[in-house]
Structure formats: C-alpha cells, structure tokens
Amino acid sequence: MKLTIDSSPEYIEAEICIRCCTIDKTIQDVIDLVQNKKTTLSVQQDGATRMIPINSVYYLESVDDKTFVYCKDNVFSCGLKLYEAEEMLADTSFVRISKACILNIDVLDSVKMMINGKMEAALDNGEKLIINRHYVPAFKKKFGM
C-alpha cells in the first residue's frame, strides 16, 4: 500500500482520498478508523476488563440475559445487551443469525443449506452455528449470496 500526504496551509479542511481497485479488509479497516467506527470491544474475564479488537471476535451470544463474546480460543463476558452490540457492530462484518447470536462472517469457513430452511455455518476454528431461517435472507445479503 502506498501512502501520499500533501500538506499545505492553503487547505482549509483535511480530506482523505483512498484510491484502490477493490476494498479489501485492510482498506475497510482504514475506512472504519477514519469514520471513527468502534474497532474494539470492552469485555470481562476473571474480574478483569480489557479491550479486544472486534475483528478477533467470532460471535456474540446471549445466554440467560448475559452476553458472551467468543474468540478463537477464549470466551469473555460483555456488559452490552445483544441488541446494543448489534447496533454498535452495524456496518461491519457482523450479522445476526438467530435471536441469541451475532456472527462475524470474516471467520466463516463454509455454509450449507439444511433441509428445514436453516443454514449451518462452519467457522474456521471448527465450531458450527445454526442460522435460523428467519435470519437467512439477511445473512445471504451480508455474505453476498
């Protein structure tokens, strides 16, 4: 990636222009950063609070009115309600796949249709999640199917 900076006192307002053939993940991360989109998530584990990058999150799940954040090797709790997390993660690679689950499609290995209109999502860490049929159209749109 090439970076060009043109600084001059004649400019009244800063302007950022991105020239690329396609918007890949790196470019999207830059766009998100410039647009001040949230790129980290506050989570708790063993009484400690930490910030983790949202691109390390595989999925979020609500169980007994608590929200859990699943990463490749760790599970954290989160103080947000699932709908609050969904709002925060709007316009990212996350999509709701059931009443209790939001999935990061960037960690998706494969999907397959099931006989009952649902879909099965296989993640790159070996986990499998069910996409309920009510959420299949939104998932297909987000995934580009």
C-alpha positions as CSV (number, residue, x, y, z in Angstrom):
1,M,0.0,0.0,0.0
2,K,1.3,3.4,-0.9
3,L,0.7,6.5,1.3
4,T,0.9,10.0,0.0
5,I,0.5,13.1,2.3
6,D,0.1,16.5,0.8
7,S,0.2,19.2,3.5
8,S,-0.3,22.9,2.7
9,P,-1.5,26.0,4.5
10,E,-3.9,26.7,1.6
11,Y,-6.1,23.7,2.6
12,I,-9.0,24.7,4.8
13,E,-10.2,21.2,5.7
14,A,-8.5,17.9,5.8
15,E,-9.5,15.5,3.1
16,I,-8.7,11.8,2.9
17,C,-8.9,10.1,-0.6
18,I,-8.5,6.4,-1.0
19,R,-7.7,5.1,-4.4
20,C,-7.9,1.3,-4.8
21,C,-9.0,-1.4,-7.3
22,T,-11.1,-3.2,-4.6
23,I,-12.0,-2.6,-1.0
24,D,-10.3,-5.4,0.9
25,K,-10.2,-5.9,4.7
26,T,-7.2,-3.6,5.2
27,I,-8.8,-0.8,3.3
28,Q,-12.1,-1.4,5.2
29,D,-10.2,-1.2,8.5
30,V,-8.7,2.2,7.4
31,I,-12.1,3.4,6.4
32,D,-13.6,2.3,9.7
33,L,-10.8,4.1,11.6
34,V,-11.2,7.3,9.7
35,Q,-15.0,7.2,10.2
36,N,-14.5,6.7,13.9
37,K,-16.3,3.3,13.9
38,K,-15.7,1.3,17.0
39,T,-12.9,-1.1,16.4
40,T,-12.6,-2.5,19.9
41,L,-15.0,-4.1,22.4
42,S,-14.8,-3.9,26.2
43,V,-15.0,-7.4,27.7
44,Q,-14.5,-9.0,31.1
45,Q,-12.8,-12.2,32.2
46,D,-11.8,-13.4,35.7
47,G,-12.7,-10.0,37.2
48,A,-10.5,-8.0,34.8
49,T,-11.7,-5.7,32.0
50,R,-9.9,-5.5,28.7
51,M,-10.4,-4.1,25.2
52,I,-10.2,-6.6,22.4
53,P,-10.3,-5.8,18.6
54,I,-13.7,-6.7,17.1
55,N,-12.0,-8.5,14.2
56,S,-10.8,-11.1,16.8
57,V,-14.5,-11.8,17.8
58,Y,-16.0,-14.9,16.2
59,Y,-19.5,-14.4,17.5
60,L,-21.6,-13.0,20.4
61,E,-24.3,-15.0,22.1
62,S,-26.9,-14.1,24.7
63,V,-27.5,-16.7,27.4
64,D,-29.7,-16.0,30.4
65,D,-29.7,-12.3,29.8
66,K,-25.8,-12.2,29.7
67,T,-23.8,-11.5,26.6
68,F,-20.8,-13.7,25.9
69,V,-18.1,-12.9,23.3
70,Y,-16.5,-15.9,21.7
71,C,-13.0,-15.6,20.2
72,K,-10.8,-18.3,18.7
73,D,-9.5,-19.6,22.0
74,N,-11.3,-17.5,24.7
75,V,-14.8,-16.7,25.9
76,F,-15.4,-13.3,27.6
77,S,-18.5,-11.7,29.1
78,C,-19.7,-8.4,27.9
79,G,-21.8,-5.7,29.6
80,L,-23.8,-4.9,26.5
81,K,-27.1,-6.4,25.6
82,L,-27.1,-8.3,22.4
83,Y,-29.2,-5.6,20.6
84,E,-26.7,-2.9,21.8
85,A,-23.8,-4.9,20.4
86,E,-25.8,-5.4,17.1
87,E,-26.2,-1.6,16.8
88,M,-22.6,-1.0,17.6
89,L,-21.5,-3.6,15.0
90,A,-23.8,-2.3,12.3
91,D,-21.9,-1.7,9.0
92,T,-19.2,-4.2,10.0
93,S,-18.8,-7.9,9.1
94,F,-21.2,-9.0,11.8
95,V,-24.7,-10.2,11.1
96,R,-27.5,-11.6,13.4
97,I,-28.1,-15.3,12.7
98,S,-30.6,-16.1,15.5
99,K,-32.5,-14.4,18.3
100,A,-29.5,-15.0,20.6
101,C,-26.4,-14.9,18.3
102,I,-24.5,-12.4,16.1
103,L,-21.8,-13.9,13.8
104,N,-18.7,-12.4,12.3
105,I,-18.7,-13.6,8.7
106,D,-15.0,-12.9,8.3
107,V,-14.3,-16.1,10.3
108,L,-16.7,-18.2,8.3
109,D,-15.2,-21.3,6.7
110,S,-18.3,-22.6,4.9
111,V,-22.1,-22.6,5.0
112,K,-24.5,-25.2,3.9
113,M,-28.3,-25.3,3.5
114,M,-30.2,-27.6,5.8
115,I,-33.4,-29.4,4.9
116,N,-35.6,-27.2,7.1
117,G,-34.7,-23.8,5.6
118,K,-32.0,-23.2,8.1
119,M,-28.3,-23.0,7.3
120,E,-25.2,-24.4,9.1
121,A,-22.2,-22.1,9.4
122,A,-18.8,-23.7,9.9
123,L,-16.2,-21.4,11.5
124,D,-12.5,-21.6,10.8
125,N,-12.0,-22.8,14.4
126,G,-14.1,-25.8,13.8
127,E,-17.3,-24.6,15.6
128,K,-20.6,-24.9,13.9
129,L,-23.6,-22.5,14.3
130,I,-27.1,-22.6,13.0
131,I,-28.5,-19.7,11.1
132,N,-32.3,-19.7,11.8
133,R,-34.5,-19.4,8.7
134,H,-35.8,-16.0,9.7
135,Y,-32.3,-14.6,9.5
136,V,-31.2,-16.5,6.4
137,P,-32.1,-13.6,3.9
138,A,-30.1,-11.0,5.9
139,F,-27.2,-13.4,6.2
140,K,-27.2,-14.1,2.4
141,K,-27.2,-10.4,1.7
142,K,-24.4,-9.7,4.1
143,F,-22.4,-12.7,2.8
144,G,-23.0,-11.9,-0.8
145,M,-25.0,-14.9,-1.8
